[in-house]
Every structure is written in C-alpha cells, then in structure tokens.
Amino acid sequence: MTISLTPLALLLAFVLGTLASIAGGAIGGMIVGGKILGNELAAMLGGFYGPLAGVAGTMIGLLVLAIIG
C-alpha cells in the first residue's frame, strides 16, 4: 500500500511536527528548569528552543519519506 505525499500532506505533517516540538519543548522546559527559573519562564524558553531540533528532525523525516515513498 502506497500513500502519495501531496504538498498539502507535507505541509500538514510539517505544521503538526512543529506544534508538537513546541509543546514538547515547553513541557520539557517546565520539568527541567521549572523549580529554578519558574514554570512560566522555563516553558517559554522550552517552547522557543524546542523547535530548533524539532523542525530539523521533521524536515529530515519528510525528506526520507519522500525519497523512499
């Protein structure tokens, strides 16, 4: 079974991956630095720095799927 990767599907996957990385960064920031920095600042910093790796990973994953799919 093959699924064609349309531009709309790629955009949707990229947006969902970016939103998940923002949420994961915020939660991770609160867990790691919540006691020292305060939950709000730690979540803001995590939400800012989380997509740095999340967007790159999403782009690499979509590129691999486009090549092998």
Buried (B, 14 or more C-beta within 10 A) or exposed (E): EEEEEEEEEBEEBBEEBBEBBBBBBBBBBBEEBBEEBEBEBBBBBBBEBBBEEBBEEBBEEBEEBEEEE
